[in-house]
């Protein structure tokens, strides 16, 4: 190639729109991330980073740039997998749903036993989830407040998560009423509302304690006792 042709080639490259160069850089970053760890591992790392930031700083105060930096990716890579910050949050909630609510429902159904035993099992699995993933708990508490007066996909998702838990508790209580194990005096939905209030309140107290294990054990015992007294119609 002659010297003049080399100069022309460099001139053409330099004249390319600036927007095309960052786009190419983003594509290379995404390709590099996928090659290094694979899409599934990459999304898991991003979700883990998002859980940390959303729990410690709040969803509204966290940015995709910060999530990307925490996960070790570029912002372009995060957009490639999740398209938007809201989409990322919805996927975070799906991950929490799987390891908290779905896991608890599956365990209660699998282990079976009397309705009383199932209630105890419910508390046990929810306690184990909170102990293993305390930041999940923080996200649910914070989002319950942040989305309280909104109409959004996130709000709909949150209501769906709690509806699942309520459905499991209703199923257990109705079974207990049929067997004569639980009192039939109180409406099932009213009892479930009370149990959810006890559950959420104790979880929040435990998180506020700094996830103190001793406080956690005391609250777990109190929850077991409170649940059984409530469904059996006993005065404490």
C-alpha positions in Angstrom: 0.0 0.0 0.0 1.3 3.4 -0.9 1.9 6.1 1.7 -1.0 8.2 0.3 -3.4 5.2 0.5 -2.4 4.7 4.2 -3.2 8.3 5.0 -6.6 8.0 3.3 -7.4 4.9 5.3 -6.5 6.7 8.6 -8.6 9.7 7.5 -11.6 7.5 6.8 -11.3 5.8 10.2 -11.0 9.1 12.0 -14.1 10.5 10.1 -16.4 7.7 11.4 -19.2 9.0 13.7 -18.2 9.1 17.4 -21.4 7.3 18.3 -20.3 4.2 16.4 -17.1 3.8 18.3 -18.6 3.5 21.8 -21.2 1.1 20.4 -18.5 -1.1 19.1 -16.8 -0.9 22.4 -19.9 -1.9 24.2 -20.3 -4.9 21.9 -16.7 -5.9 22.5 -17.3 -5.6 26.3 -20.5 -7.7 26.1 -18.7 -10.3 23.9 -15.9 -10.4 26.4 -18.2 -10.9 29.3 -20.1 -13.7 27.6 -16.9 -15.4 26.5 -15.3 -15.2 30.0 -18.2 -16.5 32.1 -21.3 -17.2 29.9 -24.6 -15.4 29.9 -26.1 -17.2 32.9 -23.1 -16.6 35.1 -23.0 -13.0 33.9 -26.6 -12.2 34.7 -26.2 -13.9 38.1 -23.3 -11.7 38.9 -25.2 -8.6 37.9 -28.3 -9.6 39.9 -26.0 -10.3 43.0 -24.5 -6.8 42.6 -27.9 -5.2 42.2 -29.2 -7.0 45.4 -26.3 -5.6 47.3 -26.8 -2.0 46.1 -30.6 -2.0 46.2 -30.5 -3.3 49.8 -27.8 -1.0 51.1 -28.6 2.2 49.2 -32.2 1.7 48.0 -33.4 1.2 44.4 -34.0 4.8 43.6 -30.6 5.9 44.8 -28.7 3.2 42.9 -27.6 3.5 39.3 -26.9 1.0 36.5 -23.4 2.3 36.3 -22.8 1.4 40.0 -24.4 -2.0 39.5 -22.1 -2.6 36.5 -19.0 -1.5 38.4 -19.9 -3.8 41.3 -20.4 -6.7 39.0 -17.3 -6.0 37.0 -19.0 -5.2 33.8 -19.6 -2.1 31.6 -23.0 -0.3 31.7 -23.5 -1.5 28.1 -23.2 -5.1 29.2 -25.9 -4.5 31.9 -28.2 -2.9 29.3 -27.5 -5.8 27.0 -28.9 -8.3 29.5 -31.6 -6.3 31.2 -32.5 -3.4 28.9 -33.5 -1.1 31.8 -33.1 -0.5 35.5 -36.7 -1.5 36.1 -36.2 -4.8 34.2 -33.2 -5.5 36.4 -35.2 -4.9 39.6 -38.0 -7.2 38.3 -35.4 -10.0 37.7 -34.0 -9.3 41.2 -37.5 -9.8 42.6 -37.9 -13.0 40.6 -34.7 -14.3 42.1 -35.9 -13.5 45.6 -39.3 -15.1 44.8 -37.6 -18.3 43.8 -35.3 -18.7 46.8 -37.7 -17.4 49.4 -41.4 -17.9 48.5 -41.2 -20.7 46.0 -38.7 -22.6 48.1 -40.9 -22.3 51.2 -44.0 -23.4 49.3 -42.2 -26.4 47.8 -40.7 -27.4 51.2 -44.0 -27.2 53.0 -45.8 -29.2 50.4 -43.0 -31.8 50.2 -42.6 -32.3 54.0 -46.4 -32.4 54.6 -47.5 -33.2 58.1 -50.3 -31.8 60.2 -51.4 -28.2 59.6 -49.7 -27.1 62.8 -46.5 -28.8 61.6 -46.8 -27.0 58.2 -47.1 -23.7 59.9 -44.0 -24.4 61.9 -42.3 -25.5 58.7 -43.4 -22.3 57.0 -41.8 -20.2 59.8 -38.6 -22.3 59.8 -38.0 -22.0 56.0 -38.7 -18.3 56.0 -36.3 -17.8 58.9 -33.6 -19.8 57.1 -34.1 -17.7 53.9 -33.8 -14.5 55.9 -30.7 -15.7 57.7 -29.0 -16.8 54.4 -30.2 -13.8 52.3 -30.7 -10.8 54.7 -30.3 -8.3 51.8 -33.4 -9.9 50.1 -35.3 -9.0 53.2 -34.1 -5.4 53.1 -35.2 -5.1 49.5 -38.7 -6.3 50.2 -39.0 -3.9 53.2 -37.7 -0.9 51.3 -39.7 -1.6 48.2 -42.9 -2.1 50.2 -42.4 1.5 51.2 -41.1 2.9 47.9 -43.9 1.4 45.8 -46.8 1.8 48.3 -48.5 4.6 46.3 -47.4 3.7 42.8 -48.9 1.9 39.8 -46.0 0.0 38.3 -44.8 -3.4 37.2 -42.6 -3.5 40.4 -45.7 -2.8 42.6 -47.6 -5.6 40.8 -44.7 -8.0 41.3 -44.5 -7.2 45.0 -48.2 -7.7 45.5 -47.8 -11.0 43.7 -45.1 -12.2 46.0 -47.1 -11.5 49.1 -50.2 -13.0 47.5 -48.3 -16.3 47.1 -47.4 -16.4 50.7 -51.0 -15.6 51.7 -52.2 -18.4 49.5 -50.0 -20.9 51.2 -51.1 -19.7 54.7 -54.8 -19.8 53.6 -54.3 -23.4 52.4 -52.8 -24.5 55.6 -55.4 -22.8 57.8 -58.3 -24.1 55.8 -56.9 -27.6 56.1 -56.6 -27.2 59.9 -60.2 -26.0 60.1 -61.4 -29.0 58.2 -59.4 -31.4 60.5 -60.7 -29.6 63.6 -57.1 -28.7 64.5 -57.7 -24.9 64.1 -60.5 -22.7 65.3 -63.2 -21.9 62.8 -64.3 -18.8 64.6 -62.2 -16.3 62.7 -62.3 -15.8 59.0 -59.2 -17.4 57.3 -58.2 -14.2 55.4 -58.3 -12.2 58.6 -56.1 -14.8 60.3 -53.7 -14.7 57.4 -53.5 -10.9 57.5 -52.5 -11.1 61.2 -49.9 -13.9 60.5 -48.4 -11.8 57.7 -48.2 -8.8 60.1 -46.4 -10.9 62.7 -44.1 -12.4 60.0 -43.1 -9.1 58.5 -42.9 -7.2 61.8 -40.6 -9.8 63.3 -38.4 -9.9 60.1 -38.1 -6.1 60.2 -37.2 -6.1 64.0 -34.5 -8.8 63.3 -33.0 -6.8 60.4 -33.1 -3.6 62.5 -31.1 -5.5 65.1 -28.2 -5.8 62.6 -29.3 -9.4 62.0 -28.3 -10.4 65.5 -28.5 -14.2 65.7 -29.7 -14.2 69.3 -32.5 -11.7 68.5 -33.3 -13.9 65.5 -33.7 -17.0 67.6 -36.0 -15.2 70.1 -38.1 -13.8 67.3 -38.4 -17.2 65.7 -39.6 -18.8 68.9 -42.1 -15.9 69.3 -43.4 -16.4 65.8 -43.9 -20.1 66.3 -45.9 -19.5 69.4 -47.9 -16.5 68.0 -48.8 -18.4 64.9 -50.1 -21.4 66.7 -52.0 -19.4 69.3 -53.7 -17.3 66.5 -54.9 -20.3 64.5 -56.1 -22.3 67.5 -58.0 -19.4 69.0 -56.1 -19.5 72.2 -55.6 -16.4 74.4 -51.9 -15.7 75.1 
